[in-house]
Amino acid sequence: MYTQVKYMYSEADQFSKPLFSEAMPKDVFMEHIRKAVETLYIRTRTMLSNHRMYANILEHYLNKYGIDVIMPNESFIQEMWDRLKENGQFNDRAYEWLTRKKVPRFTRKVINEYFYPNGLAQRKLLKEIVIGRYERYFKLTSNSQDAIKWFEQNGKRVEAMAVFIQKEDTDLDPNNEMVKTIHRISKRDLLPLTKNGKIEHAIRFLEYVNLNGFEEATKEHVQQFEEVCRQRGVKQVQDYLAHVATFFINIRSKGFIKSNPFANVSLKMDGGSVKKDFIPTEGIAKIRDLSTLDITDRDAVRDRLFAILGYDLALRISELLSLKISDFRKDEDGEWFVMIRPEVQKGHKDEEMMYLFFEETKELLDLYLNKVRDKYRPTTDHLILSNQWGRGLSAQPCATRFKELCHKLGIKTYYGNDPSPHLLRHSFATLNIEPLGLSLPLYELIQRLRHERVETTRKHYIHNNPYLKKMKHDVYRQNSKKKTSMDIFNETSLADLEHWLSDKVGVDSETIRRVRENHKKAFSKEPLIDDKILNDGTSWSGEFISEKEALERLEEQNITPLALRQYGIRNRAVADGFSGTIRYGHGFRYREELIEDLARNWIASDDLRAKFKLKLTKFWKVGKEKKWRSMKIGHRLFIHKLDCI
């Protein structure tokens, strides 16, 4: 589901009534507090012990200050906070500030989670920041309050169109035109958090220009607002104005105001032009490297799973935290895929099916579901769980844990900043657009990101992609490099070279024949040894053996006759004089030195991987780090034993 606003303005009226219908004696109050502790905090012994201690400190506080009759409200919590901050001495024991500052929070939480659900309280206790919001709201005119409540339920996106209008002044050039912006309210609702943010910007606008109602605003107030923002150093003033303009356009359409002072304000935000930061390739490699993960630490497994899933699925943090176990399935081939429900996506979109790309994601997902998730004692179907109550993890703790993970692994963004979870989405798109990484075409990447406009993907992940820019730069630089005489000679074909030597220089045929032989040796497209083998410059020597004997010696390598023939010819280790074709020929004889080298020093990669019990990605990562020598014979890849065993 969408992330809902916890305290909405449409609920402000109910928070103006008292918390309790009548005062409560201290003994009765503490009896309910202790029952709440035994009900709410029994998940672990440590949790229960800590909250019993907070209840004891609360009772000591009431006794010390002689509070016998209690009317718990916001002022009661604030007074407790102030007194405990100054003095923590109770019954010859002094409590640390880190301990006693949790008592007011504990009291508020118990009232909201035990008193209110059980009918002991008429409403929930508000935090100080929420009280300030409602106080600003009640200072507004009744018309403005109604406009806020309406926008909170019905606020929609606004589209702007520029049209050219002929100026009426005949003294000016008749061809001179001016641009006028026409706003159109679409049928698409704004997200709850987005609507709440625009309301906050609109109320702050009234504060800056000293007004009590939106109907009082004029164009002069808009200019004054811009000036105040610049004086206070507000960043991205244009974005601020666009937020307020969207709010005013909506309430103007409903008739809450007669004219819109923000009619000429552009709805285009500067925030979209900010460069998209991302985690570079080496940072993502550290996240995907499961060898650095302690699988006995449940929080470490959960945090790494969140990070890898965020990169693999390219989800927003709210979408990722809304995933449930029931969203993950396996097809008939055993491949994991995820169903992204419409209600968790940004905007109104259809259900989307996504397969997982990386083996590390599948491996870690299996581990988490089979061995780790139950340790959180889940009370919900959410995939990513918190340490408290077994509920779904919220956004702020998730961001904190991800920042700690990146600090532990030494990961910074491409531009040197601390990464946030949302950058996993940017990183996937930046590192896997064709021809990088997974080489996803533009259309496939748009589907993965679920963008509505192609230009959004093209702008951020193609036009502003630093890796693609560097590749283009390297190509341009290579093309612009001046060729030397040696470069021109190397690029000249053998036929053109012979024609030049014969007709232009007048070289005799015997010399041209020797040039031809040397040219073929130097520029032959068939390498003497596979490019990945370290060539020590030696040549084959010794006796020849039959193909039957060679295949018997290479029985462990399981090399086919055709593959061996191709390899022997490529390395010039086959005796001359054989008849037939490569596929159906007979009489092949191989240098014994070549066969002995294959039998003694080389092992098939799939046999080696099975011997070490390594997954494919881990196997190749180790090979790359250790710089294993390799060569291909037929369809099989062989690794040099001295490098890996």
BAKOLVO-995626 format. One line per 10 residues: number of its first residue (from 0); for each residue z, x, y of C-alpha. Coordinates in steps of 0.5 Angstrom, whole numbers, always signed. Layout:
NUM) Z:X:Y  ...
***
This chain:
0) +0:+0:+0  -1:+2:+7  +5:+5:+10  +9:+0:+14  +13:+0:+20  +20:+0:+19  +23:-3:+25  +17:-8:+28  +18:-11:+35  +17:-18:+32
10) +24:-17:+29  +27:-15:+35  +30:-22:+36  +34:-22:+30  +37:-15:+32  +40:-18:+38  +45:-22:+34  +52:-19:+32  +53:-15:+25  +58:-19:+23
20) +61:-26:+24  +68:-24:+25  +72:-18:+25  +74:-15:+18  +81:-12:+16  +81:-5:+15  +83:-6:+7  +78:-11:+6  +73:-6:+9  +75:+0:+5
30) +75:-4:-1  +68:-6:+0  +66:+1:+2  +69:+4:-5  +65:-1:-9  +59:+1:-6  +60:+8:-8  +61:+6:-15  +55:+2:-15  +50:+6:-11
40) +52:+13:-13  +53:+13:-20  +46:+17:-22  +50:+24:-22  +57:+26:-22  +56:+31:-16  +53:+25:-12  +59:+20:-14  +64:+26:-13  +61:+27:-6
50) +60:+20:-3  +67:+19:-6  +69:+24:-1  +66:+21:+5  +69:+15:+3  +76:+18:+3  +74:+22:+10  +72:+15:+13  +79:+12:+11  +83:+18:+14
60) +79:+17:+20  +81:+10:+21  +88:+12:+19  +88:+17:+24  +86:+13:+30  +89:+7:+28  +83:+2:+27  +86:-4:+23  +81:-9:+25  +74:-7:+24
70) +67:-10:+27  +62:-5:+25  +56:-4:+29  +52:+1:+33  +58:+3:+38  +63:+4:+32  +58:+9:+29  +57:+12:+35  +64:+13:+37  +66:+15:+30
80) +60:+21:+31  +63:+23:+37  +70:+24:+35  +69:+27:+28  +64:+32:+32  +70:+34:+36  +76:+34:+31  +76:+34:+23  +83:+35:+22  +86:+30:+17
90) +92:+30:+13  +93:+38:+14  +86:+39:+12  +80:+41:+16  +73:+39:+14  +67:+43:+16  +62:+40:+21  +57:+40:+16  +61:+35:+12  +64:+31:+17
100) +58:+29:+20  +55:+26:+14  +60:+21:+14  +57:+16:+20  +51:+17:+16  +54:+15:+10  +57:+9:+13  +51:+6:+16  +47:+7:+10  +52:+3:+6
110) +52:-2:+11  +45:-3:+10  +44:-2:+3  +50:-6:+0  +53:-10:+6  +47:-13:+8  +44:-15:+1  +50:-18:-1  +51:-22:+5  +57:-19:+8
120) +53:-17:+14  +48:-21:+18  +43:-15:+19  +42:-8:+19  +45:-2:+23  +40:+1:+28  +39:+8:+29  +40:+11:+36  +32:+12:+37  +31:+5:+35
130) +36:+2:+39  +32:+6:+45  +26:+3:+43  +28:-4:+43  +32:-3:+50  +25:-1:+53  +22:-7:+50  +27:-12:+52  +26:-10:+59  +19:-12:+59
140) +17:-19:+62  +16:-25:+57  +9:-25:+57  +8:-17:+55  +13:-18:+50  +9:-24:+47  +3:-19:+48  +6:-14:+44  +8:-18:+38  +1:-21:+38
150) -2:-14:+38  +3:-12:+32  +0:-17:+28  -7:-18:+30  -10:-11:+33  -17:-9:+32  -21:-3:+33  -26:-3:+39  -33:-1:+39  -36:+2:+46
160) -43:+1:+48  -46:+5:+54  -52:+1:+58  -56:+2:+64  -56:-2:+70  -60:-2:+76  -57:-1:+82  -57:-6:+87  -57:-2:+93  -65:-2:+96
170) -64:+4:+100  -63:+8:+94  -68:+10:+89  -71:+4:+86  -71:+8:+79  -64:+10:+80  -59:+7:+74  -52:+7:+73  -48:+7:+66  -44:+1:+64
180) -39:+1:+58  -39:-5:+54  -33:-6:+49  -34:-10:+43  -28:-12:+39  -30:-11:+31  -27:-15:+25  -23:-9:+22  -16:-9:+23  -12:-3:+25
190) -7:+0:+21  +0:-2:+22  +2:+5:+24  -4:+6:+29  -2:-1:+32  +5:+2:+33  +3:+8:+36  -2:+5:+41  +4:+0:+43  +9:+6:+44
200) +3:+9:+49  +2:+3:+52  +10:+2:+54  +10:+9:+56  +5:+8:+61  +9:+2:+64  +15:+7:+64  +10:+13:+68  +8:+8:+73  +14:+4:+74
210) +12:-3:+72  +15:-8:+68  +9:-12:+65  +2:-11:+63  -1:-16:+67  +2:-12:+73  -3:-6:+72  -9:-4:+76  -14:+1:+76  -10:+5:+81
220) -4:+5:+76  -9:+8:+71  -11:+14:+76  -3:+15:+78  -2:+15:+70  -7:+21:+69  -4:+25:+75  +3:+24:+72  +1:+26:+65  -2:+32:+68
230) +4:+34:+72  +8:+33:+65  +3:+38:+61  +1:+32:+57  -4:+35:+52  -10:+31:+50  -10:+26:+56  -16:+23:+54  -13:+21:+47  -7:+18:+51
240) -12:+14:+55  -16:+12:+49  -10:+9:+46  -8:+5:+52  -15:+2:+53  -15:+0:+46  -9:-4:+47  -11:-7:+54  -18:-9:+51  -15:-13:+45
250) -9:-17:+49  -15:-18:+55  -19:-22:+49  -13:-26:+48  -12:-28:+55  -5:-24:+56  -8:-21:+62  -13:-23:+67  -17:-16:+68  -17:-10:+64
260) -15:-4:+69  -18:+1:+63  -25:-2:+63  -28:+4:+65  -24:+9:+61  -28:+12:+55  -25:+11:+48  -28:+17:+45  -22:+22:+44  -22:+30:+44
270) -18:+30:+38  -24:+30:+34  -27:+36:+37  -21:+40:+35  -23:+46:+30  -21:+43:+23  -16:+48:+20  -16:+49:+12  -13:+54:+7  -18:+59:+5
280) -20:+61:-2  -15:+66:-4  -9:+61:-2  -12:+56:-6  -13:+61:-12  -5:+62:-11  -4:+55:-12  -8:+54:-18  -5:+60:-21  +0:+57:-26
290) +2:+64:-28  +7:+64:-22  +10:+57:-24  +17:+56:-27  +16:+50:-32  +23:+50:-33  +24:+48:-26  +22:+40:-25  +22:+40:-17  +17:+47:-18
300) +13:+43:-23  +13:+37:-18  +11:+40:-12  +5:+44:-15  +2:+38:-18  +2:+35:-12  -1:+41:-8  -6:+41:-14  -8:+34:-14  -8:+34:-6
310) -14:+39:-7  -17:+36:-13  -18:+29:-11  -18:+31:-3  -13:+25:-2  -9:+24:+5  -2:+25:+4  +0:+17:+4  -6:+16:-1  -3:+21:-6
320) +4:+19:-5  +2:+12:-7  -1:+14:-13  +2:+11:-20  +2:+13:-27  -2:+6:-28  -8:+9:-24  -9:+15:-28  -13:+14:-35  -17:+18:-40
330) -24:+16:-42  -27:+17:-49  -28:+24:-48  -21:+26:-46  -23:+27:-39  -18:+25:-34  -20:+20:-28  -16:+17:-23  -17:+10:-20  -16:+10:-12
340) -14:+3:-11  -17:-1:-4  -10:-2:-1  -8:+5:-1  -14:+8:+2  -15:+8:+10  -19:+2:+12  -22:-3:+8  -25:+0:+2  -27:-1:-5
350) -24:+1:-11  -26:+9:-12  -26:+12:-19  -25:+20:-19  -25:+25:-24  -21:+31:-24  -25:+37:-23  -20:+43:-25  -17:+45:-31  -11:+47:-28
360) -10:+40:-25  -11:+37:-32  -6:+42:-35  -1:+41:-30  -1:+33:-30  +0:+33:-38  +6:+37:-37  +9:+33:-32  +8:+26:-35  +10:+29:-42
370) +16:+33:-40  +18:+33:-33  +18:+26:-30  +23:+23:-34  +28:+28:-31  +28:+24:-25  +30:+18:-28  +24:+14:-25  +26:+7:-23  +18:+6:-20
380) +11:+7:-23  +10:+12:-17  +7:+19:-20  +11:+23:-15  +18:+22:-15  +24:+24:-10  +31:+27:-13  +34:+21:-10  +34:+14:-14  +28:+16:-18
390) +24:+13:-12  +17:+15:-10  +17:+21:-5  +16:+20:+2  +12:+24:+7  +17:+28:+11  +20:+31:+5  +13:+32:+1  +11:+36:+8  +17:+40:+8
400) +17:+42:+0  +9:+44:+1  +11:+48:+7  +16:+52:+3  +12:+52:-3  +6:+56:+1  +12:+60:+4  +14:+62:-3  +7:+64:-5  +5:+67:+2
410) +0:+62:+4  -3:+61:+11  -9:+57:+14  -15:+60:+15  -13:+61:+23  -6:+64:+21  -2:+57:+21  +3:+54:+17  -1:+49:+12  +1:+42:+12
420) -1:+37:+6  -7:+34:+9  -10:+41:+10  -11:+40:+2  -16:+35:+4  -20:+39:+9  -20:+45:+4  -23:+42:-1  -29:+39:+3  -30:+46:+6
430) -29:+50:+0  -34:+46:-4  -40:+44:+0  -46:+46:-3  -47:+52:-4  -40:+54:-4  -35:+53:-10  -37:+47:-14  -43:+46:-10  -43:+39:-8
440) -48:+36:-5  -47:+32:+2  -47:+25:-1  -43:+27:-7  -38:+30:-2  -38:+24:+3  -36:+20:-4  -30:+24:-5  -28:+24:+2  -29:+17:+2
450) -32:+18:+9  -36:+12:+13  -40:+16:+17  -45:+22:+15  -44:+25:+21  -36:+26:+20  -37:+30:+14  -43:+34:+17  -40:+36:+23  -33:+38:+20
460) -35:+41:+14  -42:+44:+15  -43:+45:+22  -36:+48:+23  -36:+51:+16  -34:+58:+18  -36:+61:+11  -43:+57:+11  -44:+60:+18  -42:+67:+15
470) -47:+66:+10  -53:+64:+15  -51:+70:+19  -52:+75:+13  -58:+72:+12  -61:+73:+19  -58:+80:+20  -62:+82:+13  -68:+79:+15  -68:+82:+22
480) -66:+89:+19  -72:+94:+20  -75:+96:+14  -76:+104:+13  -82:+107:+9  -78:+108:+3  -77:+100:+3  -84:+99:+4  -86:+103:-2  -81:+100:-6
490) -83:+93:-5  -91:+95:-6  -94:+93:-13  -96:+98:-18  -104:+95:-17  -103:+96:-9  -101:+103:-10  -106:+105:-15  -111:+102:-11  -109:+106:-5
500) -108:+112:-8  -115:+112:-11  -119:+109:-5  -115:+112:+1  -112:+118:-2  -117:+120:-7  -112:+122:-13  -115:+123:-20  -114:+118:-25  -110:+123:-29
510) -105:+123:-23  -105:+116:-22  -103:+115:-30  -97:+119:-29  -95:+115:-23  -96:+109:-27  -92:+111:-32  -86:+114:-27  -87:+107:-23  -86:+103:-30
520) -79:+107:-31  -77:+106:-24  -78:+99:-23  -79:+96:-30  -76:+89:-29  -73:+90:-36  -66:+94:-35  -65:+99:-41  -58:+97:-41  -55:+90:-39
530) -53:+90:-32  -46:+89:-33  -45:+95:-38  -43:+101:-35  -49:+106:-36  -47:+113:-37  -54:+116:-37  -54:+118:-44  -60:+116:-49  -60:+113:-56
540) -61:+119:-61  -60:+119:-69  -63:+116:-75  -66:+109:-76  -63:+103:-81  -66:+97:-83  -65:+90:-80  -61:+88:-87  -56:+94:-86  -55:+93:-79
550) -53:+85:-80  -48:+87:-85  -45:+92:-81  -45:+87:-75  -42:+81:-80  -36:+80:-75  -40:+80:-69  -44:+74:-72  -50:+76:-68  -57:+73:-70
560) -63:+77:-73  -67:+74:-67  -61:+76:-62  -61:+83:-65  -68:+84:-64  -69:+82:-57  -63:+87:-55  -65:+93:-59  -72:+92:-56  -69:+91:-49
570) -65:+98:-50  -71:+101:-53  -67:+102:-60  -72:+100:-65  -77:+104:-69  -84:+104:-67  -89:+101:-72  -86:+94:-74  -91:+88:-75  -91:+81:-73
580) -88:+78:-67  -80:+78:-65  -79:+71:-68  -82:+72:-75  -83:+80:-75  -81:+84:-81  -80:+91:-82  -75:+92:-76  -71:+98:-76  -65:+100:-71
590) -62:+106:-68  -56:+107:-72  -52:+109:-66  -53:+103:-63  -51:+99:-69  -44:+103:-69  -43:+102:-62  -44:+94:-63  -39:+94:-69  -34:+99:-66
600) -33:+97:-59  -35:+90:-58  -32:+83:-59  -34:+76:-58  -31:+73:-52  -29:+67:-55  -26:+71:-61  -22:+74:-56  -20:+68:-52  -18:+65:-59
610) -14:+72:-60  -10:+71:-54  -9:+64:-54  -12:+63:-46  -15:+58:-43  -22:+59:-40  -20:+59:-33  -15:+64:-34  -19:+68:-39  -24:+69:-34
620) -19:+71:-28  -16:+76:-32  -23:+79:-34  -25:+79:-27  -18:+82:-25  -18:+88:-30  -26:+89:-29  -28:+88:-36  -35:+91:-38  -39:+85:-41
630) -46:+84:-44  -50:+78:-47  -53:+78:-54  -57:+72:-55  -53:+66:-53  -46:+70:-54  -42:+74:-49  -39:+81:-51  -33:+84:-48  -31:+92:-49
640) -25:+93:-53  -23:+99:-50  -22:+94:-43  -18:+88:-46  -15:+91:-53
***
